[in-house]
Amino acid sequence: MPALPPRWRKWSKRRLPLLLVGGAVAVLAADLGLHVLKDMIGLVRGDRAPDAHAAPIIAAPAPVAAPPPAPAAAEGPFVVKSILPIPGPIRFGQYYWDESKGQPGPVVITVDLAARVLSVFEDGHEIGATAILKGYGDKPTPVGVFPITQKDAAHISSIFDVPMPWMLRLTNDGVSIHGSKVERGYATNGCIGVPDPFARNLFRVAHLGDKVIITDGKQLKLGDPIITQPKT
């Protein structure tokens, strides 16, 4: 192969890198043009692959089953239908009385010795609640269901010779509900002491034969039976 003249050799050293770069750019441009042409053809034909970042197709949500119907409100005069809106624990000497929701019907009295609270229900509506005194030691207040057997607005205890105003007798040995000075540190000899104004209201609505349910820690809520009726 003949040798190139000196000036051609200088020109080749200067221009050869440029030629190589230019050739590479031309090849890349041709390749890019080919891919663009394929994409255009595919777009026209409608068989282009979906964009990986396209918004997904959201399926329609499955129908939500309707909630089961709420159980029917409990009925009957011995089921809790409403409770007095008392903001917190009842302190000694405090009481609440509201007959606005009460309806003519059977009266049931509940006593929770653990909470030291007495409640009055008329036709299932709580119309009264108060803190109580109770018996301790060898004179505890008995637990059970007791009918009111006697009413005496100005009763004097034949055993202790002390006033027991607005008395509702529960047992033959003298246990009763009556007006008392309901303060911390006081107790009874087994009776249930309530504030005098409350005792007067209770005496007015209670009848002979009405049930008094005394428990040691049982509390009632809406819909609960106050008295469990025997199955027929």
LINBELTA-V509011 format. One record per backbone hydrogen bond with DSSP energy under -0.5 kcal/mol. NH is the residue of the N-H (numbers start at 0). CO is the residue of the C=O. E is the energy in kcal/mol with one decimal. If there is no record, write none. Layout:
BEGIN
nh = (NH/NH)
co = (CO/CO)
e = (E/E)
END
This chain:
BEGIN
nh = (8/9/10/11/12/13/14/15/18/19/20/21/22/23/24/25/26/27/28/29/30/31/32/33/34/35/36/37/38/39/40/41/42/43/44/45/46/53/57/58/78/79/80/81/85/86/90/93/95/97/102/107/108/109/110/111/112/112/115/116/117/118/119/120/121/122/122/124/125/126/126/127/128/129/130/131/132/135/138/140/143/145/145/147/148/148/149/151/154/154/156/160/163/165/166/166/167/168/169/170/173/176/177/178/179/181/182/185/187/191/192/192/193/195/198/199/200/201/202/203/204/205/208/209/210/211/212/213/213/214/214/218/222/223/225/226/228)
co = (4/5/6/7/8/9/10/11/14/15/16/17/18/19/20/21/22/23/24/25/26/27/28/29/30/31/32/33/34/35/36/37/38/39/40/41/41/50/55/56/75/223/123/123/83/84/88/90/128/126/121/120/210/118/212/116/110/214/111/111/129/109/127/107/124/105/120/121/81/119/124/119/95/117/93/115/192/187/135/134/213/143/211/209/146/168/168/166/151/163/161/156/154/152/151/163/176/149/174/174/170/167/191/164/193/179/180/182/133/175/132/190/177/179/194/195/196/197/198/199/200/201/147/206/106/145/108/143/211/110/212/216/79/220/77/77/226)
e = (-2.1/-1.8/-1.9/-2.7/-1.8/-1.6/-2.6/-2.4/-2.2/-2.4/-2.5/-2.6/-2.4/-2.3/-2.4/-2.1/-2.3/-2.5/-2.6/-2.1/-2.4/-2.7/-2.5/-2.1/-2.1/-2.5/-2.3/-2.1/-2.5/-2.5/-2.3/-2.9/-2.6/-2.1/-2.1/-1.3/-1.5/-1.5/-0.6/-0.6/-1.0/-2.8/-3.3/-1.2/-2.0/-0.5/-0.5/-2.4/-3.1/-3.1/-0.6/-2.5/-2.5/-2.5/-2.9/-2.9/-0.7/-2.9/-1.4/-1.7/-2.5/-2.8/-2.7/-3.0/-2.8/-2.6/-0.5/-1.9/-2.2/-2.7/-0.5/-1.2/-2.4/-2.1/-1.7/-1.6/-2.0/-0.6/-2.5/-0.9/-1.9/-0.5/-2.8/-2.0/-0.6/-2.2/-0.7/-2.1/-1.0/-0.6/-3.0/-1.3/-3.3/-2.0/-2.3/-0.6/-2.5/-2.4/-2.8/-1.8/-1.2/-2.3/-2.0/-3.0/-2.8/-1.1/-1.3/-1.8/-1.7/-2.8/-1.5/-0.6/-2.3/-0.5/-2.8/-2.3/-1.8/-2.8/-2.6/-1.6/-1.6/-2.3/-2.7/-2.0/-0.6/-2.7/-3.2/-3.2/-0.6/-3.1/-0.6/-0.5/-2.7/-2.2/-3.4/-1.1/-0.6)
END
